[in-house]
Amino acid sequence: DVFGNGMLLSQNIKLVAAFNHMHIFIDPNPDSKKSFVERERLFNLPRSTWLDYDKALISKGGEVFERSAKSLELSKEIKKLLNIKVASIAPNDLIKELLKSHVDLLWNGGIGTYVKASSESDAEVGDHANDAVRISANELNCQIVGEGGNLGFTQKGRIEYALKGGKINADSIDNSAGVDCSDHEVNIKIALQAAMENKKLDQNKRNQLLESMTSDVEELVLRDNFLQTQAISIAEHQGVKSLEQHDRMMHKLEKLGLLDRQVEFLPNADEVARRHSMGIGLTRPELSVLLSYSKIYLYSNLLSSTLPDEEYYVNELVKYFPEKLSKLYTNEVKGHNLRREIVATYITNSLVNRLGITFFNRLSEDTGLKMCDIARAYTITRDVFKLRDLWFDIQNLIPKIDSKVQIEMYREIATFIESTTAWLIRGIEQPIKDIAKLVKEFSPKVEEVYDTLDKSLDKYAQKIRMERFKYYVSKKVPENIAKKIASMDMMSSACQIVQVARNNNEVSIEYVAELYYSIGTKLHLRYLRLSAHNLKIDSYWDKLSLKSYMDNIYDQQMRITDEIVKYSINTKGKFTVAEIITKWLESNDKQITRFNELIYDLQTHDYPDFSMLNVAGNRIKEVTSIA
């Protein structure tokens, strides 16, 4: 594993030490380029050990030690590297010092458990062969752990290391590419077997095609795993803000008999409460476990529905395979024996990797709809707004921009998706029967909404949008991407605007958009939303009430817009947006005055509480019932 695998993927690695069952290799000040070439040479030998390493390439004071020796003499360079003063040391003790060393990366590529939690005994670990070299997680000084092998840490050890600030996932996450690669290989071979049975290729061409797709499969697998670890990073970034939702997800999975927190070393209710009070969320190892269970849960729900059989999701099936295979053997791919399982897996990964561990469960709880219904609404949002292209553009900014800025952009998109998906669930008849029709109808219309923002937004909204745009540009985000991200908040109403235009064929998108944003300002609806957004709310039920309030404000704004559009049509005159709003307000002066008086009363309070805002949210319904 040291001569191949991860250690040959970069010429910038400075491998200062390694050990296996026979030898301990130490190179205190390695030349990254020369040592890479030497590792590559050893990798290409039929058989090799650390004794085959060219000692002339090891830096001063370095050595290849035998683990069978009773005692090892240490050079001053090794003592400096490990910050120890002893002149000689037993091999097992030297390995312990290596595990404790101050390095960027500790890479596990072998067999055995080398790190446990300080609360665990060696007997609990169950790996007697490595008792003499094992350390506790609180003794680690590395920045990051990469688990190329399995069971290198106990799960408790991972959690303890993560709680002290170390970066670590779980062996199942760091090793998942191997499983993913095997899955792709098997599924490709099933498609090719069907092609052979249909006399479209022979064994020789099949083997040549398999070999030619190696890099394509590699790219697909790496993308899957990149997105999965990115999802963990985004969840980690959310920290304690998501802890309550994570706790609800764990509780739901426990109730269904799918999860045992104790077995998986996930925090119980008392530990969740303790972390909440300390402002600490789940660690990466814990998030890794919960992410896996949430995917299992969503996958089983989608698989038991009709979603994997729906024509629109053939697109997901095709995207799973290398493009070359999908083009050459389209029918075999579309008729794949495991089509349903592949589609369910693909949608599960898309939903959880892009929107987080709890999104689908949260929306299901809020709406009472099945997860397949939520998946359909998500698919429409993703495809109508061409979010795959935007995600791809943001991903390509690595490493040009700070990862925190990248995560921030992903979070803005996720918030936008959640809002739009929630509206599609409320605003479109369920279950959605024709995804393709809605995507085709809404796609060009939402582009029109985006193109009209410069004209349709009021000055205050333009100011906010420009501030967000300048912020992202200052963080080295290209202007075209910065503009799209800065517009996310405003575009969360795009589907409502399109729906009003659909209901009133005589009006343009531009007219409806300007009317929608203008009436939002005129009736202080943005003020009501911003005031609610600024509230400090912790409990799940308060958050649920707040979400209901926000949905109501958006829905009322859409209804008022629709009523004014109909009023405009019935008035049969050519009026500007400002003129028609003024006429409509004047014609409904009594209700509008009553509503405005409440708003003015609210604005006398620096920080109106939720009960006050909720009264206004209910009062706005009087305005929408005018017509």
ABEGO torsion letter per residue (X at the ends): XAABEAAAABAABBBABBBBAABBBBBABBBAAAAAAAAAAAAABABBBAAABBAAABBBGBBBBBAABABBBBBAAAAAAAGBABABBBAAAAAAAAAABBBABBBBABBEBABBBAABBAAAAGBAAAAAABBBAAABABABBBBABBGABBAAAAAAAAAAGBBBBBAAAAAAAAAAAAAAAAAAAAAAAAAAAAGABBAAAAAAAAAAAAAAAAAAAAAAAAAAAAAAAAAAAAEAAAAAAAAAAAAAAAAAGABBAAAAGBBBAAAAAAAAAAGBBBBAAAAAAAAAAAAAAAAAAAAABAAAABAAAAAAAAAABBAAAAAABAAAAAABAAAAAAAAAAAAAAAAAAAEAAAAAAAAAAAGBBAAAAAAAAAAAAAAAGAAAAAAAAAAAOAABBAAAAAAAAAAAAAAAAAAAAAAAAABBOBBABAAAAAAAAAAAAAAAAAAAAAABBAAAAAAAAAAAAAAAAAGBBAAAAAAAAAAAAAAAAAAAAAAAAABAABBAAAAAAAAAAAAAAAGAAAAAAAAAABBBABAAAAAAAAAAAAAAAAAAAAAAAAAAAAAAAAGBBBBAAAAAAAAAAAAAAAAAAAAAAAAAAAABABBBAAAAAAAAAAAAAAAAAX
